[in-house]
């Protein structure tokens, strides 16, 4: 049987759980990526797609600026882990961030839509695979709440002779991937 911890200092944080999953393979945004070791031979670096590093939301019909901002999410840390399976690379991508309530007041829960894309680099970049991940964050007024997403089973093929240096994992917020709100039934 499990017992409750004696104090709150021993409760694992989101950062602790993230580090348990990815260990030294995680990095704060803006840090240089850790040097690859033998286990990471086929794992590209993670980069945040330009223009997709923040997700700001306003009430319907308003722009997310100044007093109209309901909440804003940012990415603070990333991680990746890759394995070979049946001739494919299978990746797990970890993303940590924060959601901050804005002056217009955040809703009770917030859906955070993130997209991960495997892109072959070069003169003409080519998207190899892409996947959307969502998480829901419970909010209260005037708060900053952490979130964490681990995108599982992003699989792609790497041609013979290609290396992880020929690819990049681009991550970012994808507002078009937000689950639409259900339409209310009209009364007759």
N, C-alpha and C positions, 0 to 999 in steps of 0.2 A: 504494500500500500504506500502511496506517496503522501508526503506531508508538505504543508505550505512552508515556504522559506521563512526564516526568522525575521529578515528585514528585506526591504525593497532593493538593496544593493546587490542581492544575489539573483534577482529576476533577470533573465537574459533579455537584452534589447534587440531591436531589429538589426542593428549593426553587428551584434554578437552572432545572431543566427546567420546573417549574410556571410560573415567571416568563417563560420563553421562550414557553410556550403562550399565556398570558393577559396578560402584561405588566402594565400599570397597572390592569387590570380586576380584579386579585386584591386580597384584603383579609384581614388577620388577624381572627380572631374577636374581636368587641368593638369593632373599628374602624368608623368611619363608612364607608359605601360611597363609592367614588370618584364624582365628579360625572360624569354621563353626557355623552358627546360625540356627534357625529352618527352614528357607527357603532353606538352603543348605544341608539339611539332606541327600539327595541322590546324592550329587555332588562330585565326586572324585577330587583329587588334579591334577594339571597340572604339568607335568615334560617334559623337553626337552630330546628326545631320544639321547643317546650317539652317537656321530659322526654326528649328524644332526643339530647342532646348528649354523653352518655357511654354506653359499652357495657361493662358489667362482667359477667364470666363466672366461675362457680364450678364445682367438680366436680358431676356429676349428683346431684340430691337435696339440694344445699346452697344456701344463700343467698350471694351475692357480697359478703360483708362480712368485715372484719378478716382473720384468718388463712385463711379459706376462699376468698379471691380468687385465681383462677388468672391472669387478666390483665384489663386495662382499656384501652379505646381512647377517645380524645378527638379532637375536630375542632379544628384550630388555624388553618386558613386556608381561604378559599373564593374562587372566581372564577367568572365567567360570560361567555359570548360568544354573541351571537344574530345570526342572519341571516334574511332573508326568502327563501322558496323556494316557488314555486307557491301563493301566497296563505297560506302558513303561516309561523309563526316556528319556526326550528330552532335549538335551544340546545345548547351544550356547557357542562356544569357541572363545575368542578374542585373537588375536596375534598382537603385535606391534613390529616394528623393524626399521632398517635403511639399506639403500643401499648406498654403498660408491663407487664412480668411481675409477678405478684403473689406473695405468700408461699406459696401452695399449689402453685406451679410451673406455668409455662405449657407447653403442648404444643409440639412442634417447629414446627408451622405453625398459623396462626390464620386463620380466614375472617372477614373484616370485611364485614357486610351493610349497605349504605346505601340509603336510599330518597330519591328526589327527586320532589317534587310541584309542579305548577304550579297555583296556587290563585287564583281570582278573589276579590278582597277585597270587603268591604262588610259590611252588617249580617248577611247570611247568606252566609258563605264557601262557595265551590263549587270542588271539585277538578275541574280541566280535564283533566289528564294526570298519570300517575304511572309511575315506572319504578324498578326495583331494580337496583343495581350491586353487584358483589362483587369483593373483591380478597383475595388470600392473602398473608400476611406470615410470613416465616421468623423464628422466635424462638430465643433461647438463654436460659438461666437468668439471672436478675438483670439484664435489659436493658430498654432503652427503644428501640423501633424505629420509624422513620417509615414512613408509608404515603401513597400518593397515588392518587387515582382521578379519571379524566376521564370523566364520563358523556356519551356521544355521542348525537346524533340524538334528542333529546327534542323532539318536534314537537307543536305545538298551533295552533289557529286563534284569531285575534284578530278579533272583529267590527269592521266599519267604525266609526270614531269612537272606539273604545276606545284607551287608551294603556297603556304599560307600567306606569304608576302604578296601574292597576286590578288588577295581578297581583303575585304574589310567588312566588319559588322557595323552598319549604320543603325543608330537607334534615335528615337525622337517621339514626341507627342504627335498623335494623329487625330485631330478634331473630327475628321470625317468618319472615324471609326466608333464614335460614341453611339451607344445603343439608343435608338429613337424612343422617346417617351410614348407610352401607349396613349392613343387618342381616346378621350372620354366619350362615352355613348351619348348620342344626342337624344334629348327628350322629344317625343312627338306631341 
